[in-house]
Amino acid sequence: MNVIPDGPEAGNNDDYLTSRRQAWFAFALTFALMMFDFIDRQVIVSLFPHIKSEWHLSDKQLGSLVSIISIVVGAGGLPVALVADRMGRVKSIVVMAIAWSLATISCMFTANFSQLFAARAMVGVGETGYGSVGAALISTLFPKRLRSAVLGAFFAAPSLGSVLGVVLGGMIAARWGWKAAFGVVGVPGLVLALLYLLVRDYKTVALTPASKQVTQSLGGTLKHIFGTLARTRTLLWLCAGAAAELITVSAIWSWLPSYLNRFHGMAPEAAGKAAAAVVLVGAFSCTFWGIVVGRLAVRTPRNKLPALSVLCVVTSAIFVVAFGGTYTGDTQFKLIILGAFFMNCTVGVVAGVAMDVIHPGVRSTGAAVLSLFQNVFGLAVGPFLAGVLSDQWGLQHALTFIPLCSVLAAVFFVIAMRSYDADAARISDVKLDVAPALTGTLSTGAAV
């Protein structure tokens, strides 16, 4: 990809689209918002024992309070990404962050399961499209050689946010009641949203030189966009593999505090802290595997995919032994920690591979397709399926079965490898340009 920077500040920038400082500023704020996205999403996990006791809910109902956000995010991601690709990524992110933060705060005022379920759905409405739009923005601002590492670090934010959400939820609930947790974690997103107005965007690019003729109508635009994505076979198999692996990840993240509470006799606050340690290992490993896999495949980029397959198989084997074997106590917890080191391996690398093969003109939309699969068929399925299986078989048997989905993910990644080279070559000559700063545009408009 040939990158042509815009403006003198971007000169000698070693293939950064804008200046290196601006690119890292954008990364820092995008990372921070992604972290609070998942703090707001996962804070409820450590509150499960309190909610179950107060409202007498089933495990299926508890799991649905996590899954509903992923369903809404997945279902709404495509429309939001379509708007972001045409209207601007920075403006879209600011609106989304404000919306999900206000929705999180509203959860503290709910009085029953139905109201909390509706409020959680509204959190999902706000978060819709954030991951895909944010990934499209920062992956384009940075050089291609850094893409896997940068996105690996970016997608460590969900793990870190989940850690903080679980820990904060348990601590706040123990002192001020479980509803107060929503109010405390919802405010920072509002502050970050305002700071995000300082981030630089990239200019929207045409899909083809003749795109104006092809996309004069809304129907023509949609047909052209989804036709472009449908021809990217690597993306389709990548979506399937990413979703299958996230079934394992989301089930472990959502139900480990309850597992430790029920089977190890830990108090909810202590169980939350122990589970947070597991998720924190996942946050580190996401960045670690993004760097390692990226470097191993620097000469042959398609080899990222078989590397992911191996890591997924290892993930499945460790968790099946941890929950299905005879190990208990510290030994079992160490195995769970080891599994956590492998299970989050796909997130950053998958996003990097997707950016390698998606046309920049529909990068947010393509990332939203990936997000759709990850959320609806991955993150939403894991907590709910584990809850259903727990009601039928018990939580331990449920957590033994779920990791087998990682083996399915490994198969899909191997299939995706076969079309990678052709899909990446198709977009290798696309040129990009940096957009004017949004704050400058707003100031000009106000002056007019």
N, C-alpha and C positions, 0 to 999 in steps of 0.2 A: 504494500500500500504506500503510495506517495503522499506525504503529508506536507502541505504548504502552509506555514504559519502566517498569521495576519498581524501586522504591526511590528514596529521595531523592537518592542519589548520581548518578542518571541525569537529574536535572532540568536544563533548559536545555542539552541536549546536541546541539542542531541535528540532530535525527533519528537520532542514534546510538541503537542499542537499549539499550546500557548507557552508562557514562561514556566520554568520548572517550579518556581515558587507558587504560582497560581494553580498549577496542577495539584501540588501537594496540599494546598489550602482547600481545594475542592474535595480532595480525598478525605481530609480530616473531618470536614463538616458532613460529608456523605456517610462516612463511617459512624460518626457520632449519632446521626439521625437513625441509621440502621440499628445501632445498638439500642436506642430508646424505642424503636419500633418493636424489638423483641422483649425489652423490659416490660413494655405495656402489654404485649401479647402473652408472655409467660408468667407474669406475676401471680396469676390465678392458680398456678400449679401447686405452690406451697400452701395455698389457702383451701385446697380440696378437703382436708380433714375437718376444718372449721365449717365450711359450707355444708358438707355431708351431714355433720352433726346437727347443725342448726335447721337446715331445711329438709333433712331426711331424703337425700337424693341417691339414685342408683349410680353405679360406675359409668353406665352408658350416658346418663345425663351429665355427669362431670366431664367425661371425655368430649361431649358435644360442645361444651363451653370453650374448649380449645379448637376443636375442628371447625366450628362455624367461621372463625376468622379466616382460616385457610381456604375454605370453600368460597367465601365472598371475595377474597383477594384473587383467587384463581379465576373466578367467573368475571370479575370486573377488570382484570389486568389488561386485556386486549383493548377495550375501548379507551382506557386511560393512556396506554402506550401509543395508540394511534394519534390521539390528541397531542401527546408530548412530542412525537416525531415531527408533527406538522407545526405546532404552536410554540414549542420550546420546552426543554427538560427542566430548567431551573424553576420557571414559574409553576410548572406542574408539581414539582417536589414541595415547594413552599405551601401550596394549597393542601396537599395531602398531609403534610406534617401537622398543620394546624387542625385539620379535621380529626385525625386519629387521637391527638392529644386531648381535645375537648371531649371526644367520645369516651376515652379512658376515665377521665375525671367524672363523667356522668355515671359510671358504674357504681360509685360509692353511694349513690342515692337510690339504688334499686331495693325493692322490698320482697321480691320472690324470684323463683327460677325464670319465669317467662320474661320478666323485666330485665334481669341480668343477661339472659340469652340475647334479647333484642339489643341491649347496649353493647354487648360483645360483637354482635354483627355489625354495628356501626363503627366499632374500632376497625373491623375488617374493611369497611367502605373507605375509611380514611387511608389505610395502609395499601389499598389496591394499587398495584403497579409500581410501588416505590422501589422494590428491589430491582426490577427490570430496568426502570428508567435510570436509577442511580448507577447500575452496572454499565449501562450503555454510555452514560456521560463520562465516568472516570476511565473506562476502557479506551475511549476515543481520545481523551486528553493525554494519555500516557503512551510511550512508544510500545510497539507490538512486542518487542523483546521482553518487556516488563509485565505484559498483560496477565499471565498466569499468576505471577507473584503478587501483583497489586490486587487482582480480584480474589486471590486466596486470602489476602489480609482483609479485604473488604468483607468477604463472607465469613470471616471469623467473628464479625460483629454480632451476628445472631446468637452464636454460642456465648459470647461475653455478655450480651444483653440478657440471655436466658439465665446465666449464672446470677447476675445482679437482680433480675426479677425474682428468682426463687429465694435468694438470700434476703432481699429487702422485704418481700412479701411475708416471710416467716417472722422476721424481726419486728416489723410494724404491727402485724396481727397480734403478736404476743404482748405488745405494749398498749396499743390503741384500738385494737379490734381489726378484723379482716377487711372491712370496707374502707378504712382509712388508707390502706395500701394503694388503692387506685388513685386517690387524690394526690398522694406524694409523688408517684412516678409519672403522672400525666403532665405536670407543669414544665419540666425542662424542654420537652419537645417544642413548646410554644416559643421559647427563647431561641432555640436553634433554627427554627423556621425563619425568624426575622434575620438572623445572621446569614442565612443561605442566599439572601438577595445579593450578596457580594460575590457569589460564585460565577465564573465565566462559563458560558455554554458554547456549543459548536453550531455552526450554521447548518440548517436543514439542507440536505443534498437530494438531487433528483435520482430516481431509480435508473433511468435511462436518459440519453440525450433528448429523446422525443417524448419524455414523460408528460409534458404539458398537453400534448394531443391525446395521450392515452388516458389521462386522469382528469379530464375536464369535469366529470360528474362524480358524485360521491360513490355511486356504484362502480364506476370505472376505476376510481382510486382503490377501493377495497379489493376489487378483482385483481388488480395489478399487484398490490401488496401481498395478498395471500397466495397468488400464483407464484410470486418470487420466492416466498417462504416454502411453499409446497415442493418446489423443485430442489430444495436444499435437503436431501435425504439424510445427511448426517444429523441435522437438527432434530428430525423426527425420532430417530433411534436414540439420540442423546436425551431427548425429553423422557422417553420411556425408561431409560436406565436411571436417570436422575430421580424420577418419581419413585421407582422401586426401592432405591437406597434410602430415600427419605422416610419411607414407611418405618423402617427400622429406627432411624434417628429420632423421629417424632414420638414414637411409642416409648422409647427409653427415656427421653427428656420428660415426657408428660407423666409417666407412671412410676419412675424410680423413687421419688419422695414417698409416695403411697406404699410402694413395695417395702422400703426401709422401715416405714412406720408400722406396717402390719406384720412383717416377717422377722424383723430385727428388733422390734419393740422400741424404736426411737421416737422421741417426742417430735411433733410436726416441725418445730424450729430446727432441731438437730438433724432431722431427716432432710430438710431443705438445704442445710449447709453441706451435708455429705453429698447430696445429689448435685449441688452447685460445683463441687470439686470435680465431679465426673464431666459436667458440661464444660468446665474451664479447660480441662484436658482437650476436649473437642475443639475449643477455640484456638488453642495453640496448634493442634494438629492440622487444622484447616489451612493456616498459614504455612506450616511446615511442609505439608504435602503439595501445596501450590508451588512452593519454591523447588522442592526436590523433583517432582514430576516435570515441571517446566524445564529444569536443567537437563534432566535425563533425556528429554525429547527435543532438545534445542536443534539438533541436526535433522531429525525426522519427526516433525510435530505430530503426525498421526499416532505415534507410539504412546502419546498421553493416554489413549483409550485402552489399550491392553494393560497398561500399568494400573489404571483404575479398576479393571476387572480383577486383577490379582488382589488388590487391596479390599475389594468388596467381599471376595471369597474368604479372606482372612477374618474380616469383620464378623461374618456369619458364623464361622467355626468357633470363634472365641465366645460369642454370646450364647450360642446353643450349649456349649460346655458350662458356661457360668451359671445359667439359669436351669438347665436340664440335668446337670451332673449332680454329684454328691457333695460338692463343695459348699461350705457354709462359712459364716463369720468373715474374718479378715481375708481369708483366701478367696472367697467368692467376690468380695469387694475389689480386691486387687485385679481379678479377672475382668470385672466390669470396667475398671479404670483402663486396663489394657485395650479392651474392645472400644472404649471411647476414643482412644488415640487413633484408631483406624477408621471408625464409622463415619467421621466427618470429612473424609479424604476427598470426596467427589465435588463438593460445592464450588470451591474456587476454580478448580480445573475445568469442570463442566461449563462454567460461565465463560472461561477463557476460550475453550474450544468453540462454544457457540459464537462468540465475537469473531473468531477466525473465519467462520463460514457464512455469517449473515451480512448482507449488503448494508453499508452504513446508512443508507436512506431509510431503512426500516429496522435499524438496530434496536431501538426501544421496543418496537412491536415484536420482533423476533425474540427478544429477551422475555417479553410478556408471554409468548407462546410457551417458552421454557418454564416461566413462572406458573403458568396455568397448570401444566402437568405436575410441577413440583408441589404446588399447593393443593389442588383438588385431588390428584391421584397419589400424592405422597404425604405431605404434612397433615392433610385432613383425614386421611385414611388411618394413619398410625394410631393416634389417640383413641379414635372411635372404635376401630377394630379391636384394639387391645381391651377397651372397656367391655365390648360385647363378649369377647372370648373370656374375659375375667368373670363376668356374670355366669357364664356357662361352665367353665373349667377351673376357675381360680386364676389369680393374677400371675402366679409363678409359671403355670403352663402356658398362659398367653404370651409372656415374655420369652418363653423358649421357642414358640412357634414363629413369632413375628420376624426374627432375624433371617429366616430362610428367604425372605424377599431380597436380601442382598445378593444371593446367588443369581436370581433372575436379573438383577441389575448388571451383573458381570457379563451375562450373555448378550444383553442389549448393547453394551459398550464395544464388545468385539465386533458385532455386526456394523456398528456406526463407523468403525475404522475403515471399512472397505470403500466408502464414498468420500472420505475426508479430503484427500488430495484434489479431487476434481472440483469439489465445492469451494475449497479455499482458492484455487486458481481462478475461478470465475470472477472474483472480486478483487484480484490483486492490483489492478490498475486504477482503482477509484481514488480520487483526490478529495481532500478535506480542507476546511478552512475554519478559523476560529470566529465566533460571533462577538459582537460588541458586548461590553459589560451591561448587565440588566439594570444596575443602579444608574448608570449613565443614561440609558434609554428612558428610565422613569423620570429622571431629572429634566431631560429635554422635553418630555411630554408635559411635565408640570409647567415648564416655562412657557410653552406654547399656549 
